[in-house]
C-alpha cells in the first residue's frame, strides 16, 4: 500500500460540508454523525472532516494542498458549477495564477473557512 497523508479539516456543519463538496464531484465515503466525522473522496483526493460547531470560518488556519494534473481544467469545471462567495464564511473560488515556484494554482474556500490550494506543475514533466 502506498503511503499518503489525509487532512482532517474542521466543519461547522457536516451536512453543509457534504453538500458543498458533493456539488464539486466529491462522494461521501463515510459519515458518522454520532461521532462528528465525515469522509469525502474525488478520484484520489480524500478529505476528512471533524465537526466543530463553534469553529470560526473567518479566523481558521485550516488548509491543505491538492496536486492535480490540470489546475485550469478543474478550476473551469468548478467555476461552471458555481461556488458562492459568502463574506460571512469566506467561501469563494479564486482564479488560477502562475507562481514563482513553478506551479499553476487556484484556491477554494469552503463554508467552514477551509482553504484548499489546488495546483499543477507548470513544467511539461507533469
Secondary structure, DSSP 4 states (H G I P E B T S, - for coil): -------EEEES-HHHHHHHHHHTT-EEEEEEGGGTEEEEEETTEEEEEEE-TT--TTT---EEEEE-S-HHHHHHHHHHH----BTTTTBEEEEEEE-TTSEEEEEEE-TT--EEEEEEESSTT-
